[in-house]
Amino acid sequence: MQLQIEKESFVTNQYHTIIIGAGHNGLVAAAYLAKQGKKVLVLERRSIVGGSMVTESFGENFQADSIHAGGTLRPDIIKDLKLVSHGLHVDSSRQPFISLLPDSNSLILDPNPVKAAESIKKFSERDASRWDEFVRFMDKAAEILDVAYATIMPRLPKNMNLREGYGLLELGLELRLAGRKDMLNFIRALPMSAQELVEEYFESEIIRAAIASVAIHNSTLGPMSAGTGYTLIHNWLNRGGLSHSNVGKAGEITSALANAVKSFGGEIRTDVEVAKIKIENQIAKGVVLANGEEISANRIISSADPKHTLLKLVGAQDLPPEFVWHTQSIKMRGSVAKVHLQVNGNHGIPAGTLCIAPSIKYLEKAYDAAKYGEISEKPYLEVTTSGNVVSIHFQFAPYHLKTGDWRLETKKVEKIAIETLTEYFPNLQSLVSNLKVITPLDLETTYGLTEGDINHGQLQLDQFLFMRPIPGWSNHKTPIDNLYLCGSGVHGGGGVSGASGRNVVKVLK
Ligand SMILES: Cc1cc2nc3c(=O)[nH]c(=O)nc-3n(C[C@H](O)[C@H](O)[C@H](O)COP(=O)(O)OP(=O)(O)OC[C@H]3O[C@@H](n4cnc5c(N)ncnc54)[C@H](O)[C@@H]3O)c2cc1C
């Protein structure tokens, strides 16, 4: 009898689920599980929670959303997890999207369509009359994509079970309910280039380029690349339109999520790096931390990117060769840098999301540099402000440089970013009192993003739906039993909707 009790206590796991990474997806998954009464532990290698959604301090009176300008969590997640009571302020007001032009005759795409049309009229009467129809189509397309992201993709070409088939039915119904015209236009738009898509609506180069910039935001693609129709819809969905929402509040979202996890009884440990996932007979049993500590659990969910999780934390020796090959082939192509400026005085930059994207050719040339492993000399910039901080999103700054080393190239990004923006706001350069540059290498070393890829894998058509993260493994499962994926690199992910964190909970056995 005594022997049997000892045996049972030995095999009892400490936790129902361990979640690797406290980015927003890991926290969403943890909160849902904890809410179900499961014993959950989140392990985060950094000393703060939030992953890519953090507000950090870079000096005295110098706080910024370190790498994310803001976005929207799915409203049902906010409601289910009671995030408002956990400190989230939902701000549905929207600011304009402004395309800066050298002659200060900027295009101002206000959220109010009448005001936006007024500004568009300066460039084309015809385009102004088409604005409403374009926004209507984009909102519809984003709605359909949202349903696709909420649907767990079955593991094609495997046989799907009835539950998975039901999800697909719902998606098909949503497409059908969109009406024949929107359904066809949605399907057509996905493989198109952003250039082709905007040309169907607008004649003015300024307007075409402003919209196309959102299509290439965060991807290593140019506006002439096939599939940037899809990334335009993806980014439209994540922002809720062209401009960012919640600017200056990224950290608030993930703090509210962490509060929710704790309030439901979940645990979060920071400053703990998972070094290995413990596997016995193809079954995940727990994790080994970098400090040697071992923690066991019935299930492991990783919100770290798929390459890091599968190739580093699991290791090729425990995975089928073809699966390893597919994982190695996931395209991670970080080419984003971030420059935060602390300024002393009036910089004159208006509120909103500003872009430097004067023409499609300008954007394509900015991307050309990345193709050849160079930093764009004339980059596509997107700028937001929050108090005394100006945050510049810089594309393209490829992780893989043809020559040079990111430890030495930081100054170059800083110089190009400040000088480019100063052309539009002449006082800016002289007002900078402090700054912080985040390079693709920092995105990897500090934020844990393999090759600095902020979406944990490029969002492109061969890494989409049934093919995300890899073909045949789109339902959060892996060849290791009880090991699941839930970060941005899996279907539903990319962006800050929390969909992949929530979806994984639905597939747990
Ligand atoms: C500069 C930038 C701009 C962006 N702009 C936009 C935008 O405009 N619109 C949009 O929709 N999306 C944008 N994104 C993308 C979006 O922010 C990310 O896709 C999303 O936040 C990722 O969330 P996640 O929870 O999946 O992963 P992450 O936030 O990356 O979290 C993963 C966590 O796992 C931790 N971790 C990794 N390995 C380990 C380990 N071994 N042990 C313990 N912990 C580990 C990491 O430290 C991290 O905290 C942007 C991202 C960046 C970086």
The ligand as an SDF file (V2000), in Angstrom:
LIG
                    3D

 53 58  0  0  0  0  0  0  0  0999 V2000
    8.2080   46.1220  -34.3510 C   0  0  0  0  0  0  0  0  0  0  0  0
    6.9230   45.3590  -34.4050 C   0  0  0  0  0  0  0  0  0  0  0  0
    5.8210   45.9380  -34.9870 C   0  0  0  0  0  0  0  0  0  0  0  0
    4.6520   45.2130  -35.1100 C   0  0  0  0  0  0  0  0  0  0  0  0
    3.5910   45.8200  -35.6840 N   0  0  0  0  0  0  0  0  0  0  0  0
    2.4210   45.1450  -35.7890 C   0  0  0  0  0  0  0  0  0  0  0  0
    1.2700   45.7800  -36.3430 C   0  0  0  0  0  0  0  0  0  0  0  0
    1.3140   46.9160  -36.7450 O   0  0  0  0  0  0  0  0  0  0  0  0
    0.1320   45.0740  -36.4330 N   0  0  0  0  0  0  0  0  0  0  0  0
    0.0630   43.7950  -36.0070 C   0  0  0  0  0  0  0  0  0  0  0  0
   -0.9880   43.2080  -36.0720 O   0  0  0  0  0  0  0  0  0  0  0  0
    1.1510   43.1430  -35.4850 N   0  0  0  0  0  0  0  0  0  0  0  0
    2.3130   43.8000  -35.3690 C   0  0  0  0  0  0  0  0  0  0  0  0
    3.4210   43.1760  -34.8470 N   0  0  0  0  0  0  0  0  0  0  0  0
    3.3700   41.7370  -34.6010 C   0  0  0  0  0  0  0  0  0  0  0  0
    2.7850   41.3720  -33.2770 C   0  0  0  0  0  0  0  0  0  0  0  0
    3.2270   42.2590  -32.2970 O   0  0  0  0  0  0  0  0  0  0  0  0
    3.2340   39.9510  -32.9230 C   0  0  0  0  0  0  0  0  0  0  0  0
    2.8260   39.0650  -33.9580 O   0  0  0  0  0  0  0  0  0  0  0  0
    2.5870   39.4770  -31.6400 C   0  0  0  0  0  0  0  0  0  0  0  0
    2.6520   40.4400  -30.6230 O   0  0  0  0  0  0  0  0  0  0  0  0
    3.2780   38.2100  -31.1820 C   0  0  0  0  0  0  0  0  0  0  0  0
    2.6310   37.7400  -30.0260 O   0  0  0  0  0  0  0  0  0  0  0  0
    2.9070   36.2790  -29.4600 P   0  0  0  0  0  0  0  0  0  0  0  0
    2.2720   36.2190  -28.1290 O   0  0  0  0  0  0  0  0  0  0  0  0
    2.5070   35.2650  -30.4620 O   0  0  0  0  0  0  0  0  0  0  0  0
    4.4750   36.1520  -29.3580 O   0  0  0  0  0  0  0  0  0  0  0  0
    5.5480   37.0690  -28.6190 P   0  0  0  0  0  0  0  0  0  0  0  0
    4.9750   38.3840  -28.2730 O   0  0  0  0  0  0  0  0  0  0  0  0
    6.7690   37.0310  -29.4560 O   0  0  0  0  0  0  0  0  0  0  0  0
    5.7770   36.2840  -27.2660 O   0  0  0  0  0  0  0  0  0  0  0  0
    6.5500   35.1120  -27.1780 C   0  0  0  0  0  0  0  0  0  0  0  0
    7.1840   35.1400  -25.8120 C   0  0  0  0  0  0  0  0  0  0  0  0
    7.9150   33.9360  -25.6100 O   0  0  0  0  0  0  0  0  0  0  0  0
    9.0980   34.2430  -24.8810 C   0  0  0  0  0  0  0  0  0  0  0  0
   10.0440   33.1420  -25.1070 N   0  0  0  0  0  0  0  0  0  0  0  0
   10.6130   32.7790  -26.2820 C   0  0  0  0  0  0  0  0  0  0  0  0
   11.4230   31.7140  -26.0770 N   0  0  0  0  0  0  0  0  0  0  0  0
   11.3350   31.4030  -24.7730 C   0  0  0  0  0  0  0  0  0  0  0  0
   11.9580   30.3970  -23.9580 C   0  0  0  0  0  0  0  0  0  0  0  0
   12.8100   29.5090  -24.4800 N   0  0  0  0  0  0  0  0  0  0  0  0
   11.6730   30.3670  -22.6340 N   0  0  0  0  0  0  0  0  0  0  0  0
   10.7790   31.2640  -22.1000 C   0  0  0  0  0  0  0  0  0  0  0  0
   10.1840   32.2440  -22.8300 N   0  0  0  0  0  0  0  0  0  0  0  0
   10.4540   32.3000  -24.1420 C   0  0  0  0  0  0  0  0  0  0  0  0
    9.5360   35.5730  -25.4680 C   0  0  0  0  0  0  0  0  0  0  0  0
   10.4220   36.2840  -24.6210 O   0  0  0  0  0  0  0  0  0  0  0  0
    8.1900   36.2690  -25.6370 C   0  0  0  0  0  0  0  0  0  0  0  0
    7.8550   37.0100  -24.4910 O   0  0  0  0  0  0  0  0  0  0  0  0
    4.5810   43.8790  -34.6410 C   0  0  0  0  0  0  0  0  0  0  0  0
    5.6800   43.3150  -33.9930 C   0  0  0  0  0  0  0  0  0  0  0  0
    6.8320   44.0390  -33.8740 C   0  0  0  0  0  0  0  0  0  0  0  0
    8.0160   43.3830  -33.2270 C   0  0  0  0  0  0  0  0  0  0  0  0
  1  2  1  0
  2  3  1  0
  2 52  2  0
  3  4  2  0
  4  5  1  0
  4 50  1  0
  5  6  2  0
  6  7  1  0
  6 13  1  0
  7  8  2  0
  7  9  1  0
  9 10  1  0
 10 11  2  0
 10 12  1  0
 12 13  2  0
 13 14  1  0
 14 15  1  0
 14 50  1  0
 15 16  1  0
 16 17  1  0
 16 18  1  0
 18 19  1  0
 18 20  1  0
 20 21  1  0
 20 22  1  0
 22 23  1  0
 23 24  1  0
 24 25  2  0
 24 26  1  0
 24 27  1  0
 27 28  1  0
 28 29  2  0
 28 30  1  0
 28 31  1  0
 31 32  1  0
 32 33  1  0
 33 34  1  0
 33 48  1  0
 34 35  1  0
 35 36  1  0
 35 46  1  0
 36 37  1  0
 36 45  1  0
 37 38  2  0
 38 39  1  0
 39 40  1  0
 39 45  2  0
 40 41  1  0
 40 42  2  0
 42 43  1  0
 43 44  2  0
 44 45  1  0
 46 47  1  0
 46 48  1  0
 48 49  1  0
 50 51  2  0
 51 52  1  0
 52 53  1  0
M  END
$$$$
